[in-house]
Amino acid sequence: MVKQQNQIIKEKTFNETMQKQFLESILPSNLVEKLQKQQEKITVSLTDSVKRGSLSQKHLGVSMLYADLVGFTSFSAQVDPFKVMVFLNELFQVFDGLCDDFNVYKIETVGDCYVAAVGVVTGEMVTAEVRADAPDSASDLASLPTKEKASTASASASNAADLIGFAKAMLHGSREVMKPEVNTPATLRIGVHSVSPPLIFCDKSVCVCVC
């Protein structure tokens, strides 16, 4: 019986470790920790919807970035797929290496599109818990008190500045990665969305608008 109990404990520990690693691969680590703390308190039933709602958060002052390669479809059609994947991996590794320098959180890559954010996991965050019975609101920022509104505006401006710096670094870094066979540097198209006032920065012939 002791041997069986030890085996059960060992399997349970292994499963919990695997579960945590899996969750951390798709969710922010702070949310995973919160889920684990509430795991023993939450039971699966309809009456738990209010408790589960506390895991949701509003994020104000967030900036989002989307970057993709200009002419990627035609380029990938004429180059060996393996070489394309090696090229993308090398390019995305350059971008990954820049994230920590600008407090940027990489969300995902979709084909040749690189998606990142500031203010969700990294950067200056303004968050509030969302109740399960709270109504949806499209004017969260407008409804904030003046002091909180100023704090959100400050965080938004700081996050937008970090993401703009990251976008500029992406442009410079991409020029060092050459496309296979065609031997031309990668050309990026970058879009940044923020709740801060509209900003535009130019890097030689490249302009980025933050709106």
N, C-alpha and C positions, 0 to 999 in steps of 0.2 A: 504493500500500500504506500509506503514511503517513497519507493522508487517511482510508482505511478504518479504520485503527487508532484515529485520533482520534475518529472517529464511534462506534466500539465503546466507547471509554472514556467518551465523553459519554453514550451511552445507558445504560451500566452505572451511572454516577454518578447519572443521573436516576432509574433504577429503584431504586437503593439508598435515595435520598432519599424516594421515594414509599413504599417499603416501611417505612422508619422512621416516617414520618408516620402511616401506617396503623396500625402496631403501637402507637404512642403514643396513638392515639385509643381503643384498647381495652385497653391494658395499662399498668401503672405504668412511668414512665420508667426507674427503676432496673433493672427486669426487662428492658426493651428493651436497655439497655446491656449487661447480662449476656449476653443472647442474642447480641448482635453480637460480643462478645469470644470467645464459644465457637463462633461460626459456622464458622470455619476448622478447628476441632478436631473438630467433630462431623460424622460421615458418616451417611447414612441406612442403618441396618442394625439388626438385632435386638440385636446385641451392645452397642449404644450406650444401652440403657435405663438402665444404671447411671449413665452420664454425664449423661443427661437428668434423672435424678432430682435432681441437685444444684441444678436450677433451682427446685425446689419448696421452700417455706419454711413452717414453723409460725409462726403469729402468736398470741402469748399476750397477754392484757391488752387485747383489742380491745373496743370498744363500737360497737354498731350502732344506727342510727336509721331508723325508717320513719314517714313523715308523709303522711296523705292528707286529702282534703277531705270534710267531713261533708255528706251529701246531694248529692254530685256527680252521681250518676246521674240523679236527678230534675231537677236544675238543668240539666244538659246536654241533657236531652230537650226542654226548653221554650225554649232559647236557640239562636240561630243558631250553627252549628258554628264559623264563622270568629271570631265574638266570643268563643266559649269558648276557642279556641286563643290568641287575643290575651291573654285574661285569664290563662290558665295561664302563658304566656310571661312576662308582667309579674310574676306571683307568684313564679315560679321564679328570675327575675332578682334579686328581692329576697333570696331564700335564697342564691343563688350569691354575692352581694355580702357575705354574712355569714360564708362559709366560712373565709376567711383570718383573720378576727378570732378564731376559736375553734379553729384548727388542724384543721378538719374537711375530709375528702376526700369530694367528691360522687361516688358510684358511678354512679347512673343515675336516670332518671325513668321510671316505668311508668304511663302514663296520668296520673292525678292524684296518684300516689304518688311521693314524693321519698325516695330512699335514700341515706344517707350513713354514714360511719364515721370513727373515730379509732383509731389504733394499727396501721393497715395500711400506709398511705403517709405519713400525718402523725401528729403527736402523739408520745407516748413509745412506742417500739416495743421489744418483746421478741421476738426471732425466733430460729429455729434451722433449719438446713438439714435437709431430709428426704431420707434415702437411699431409693433405689428398692426396696431389700430390707428396709426398716424396717417392722415390723408396725404396724398401725393401733392407736391407743390412745385410749380415751375418757377417760382420767384423766391427761392430760399435766401439769396443774397439780399434782396430788397426788404425782406421781412426781419432781418437781423437788427438788433439794437446798434446805435451809432458806434459804441466802443468795439463791439464784435465785428462790425462792418469794416472799421479801420484796420483791425487786426487781420481780417481776411484779405483786404486789399494789399496790405503789406506783404503777407505770405504769398499772394498771387504774383505780385511784382517780382519778389525774390525767386520764386519757382520759374517764372517765365524767363528771367535773366539767366538762370542756370541752364535751362533748356535751349535758349538761343546760343549760349556758349558751346553747349554740346553739339548743336547743329553745325556751327562753324567748324568745330573740331572734326566732325564727320566729313565735311566737305574737303578739308585739308587731308585727312587720313585716307579718304577714298582715292585721292589722286596718286597715292603710292601703290595702289593695287591695280595691276594691269589685267585687262581681259585676255584670256588665252586665245591664241591664233590671230585675232584681230590686232592685238598689241596696242590697245588704246586704254587710257585710264577710265575707271568707273565714273559715270556721270550720275549724280543724284538729283532727285526731285524731292524736296522736303516741305512738309506742311506742319505748322505748329498751331494748336488751338489753346487759347487761354482766356480766363475771365478778366484779365487785366486790360487796360486801354490798348488800342491797336498800336503795334510797333512794326517797324520795317528796318531790317539791316541788310546791307549789300556787301558782298565779298567779290570784288572785281566785277565779273559779268553775271554773278549770281545774286539774286535778291530773295529774301525770305520775309514773308508777311506773317506777323502774329496777330490773329484777330479773335 
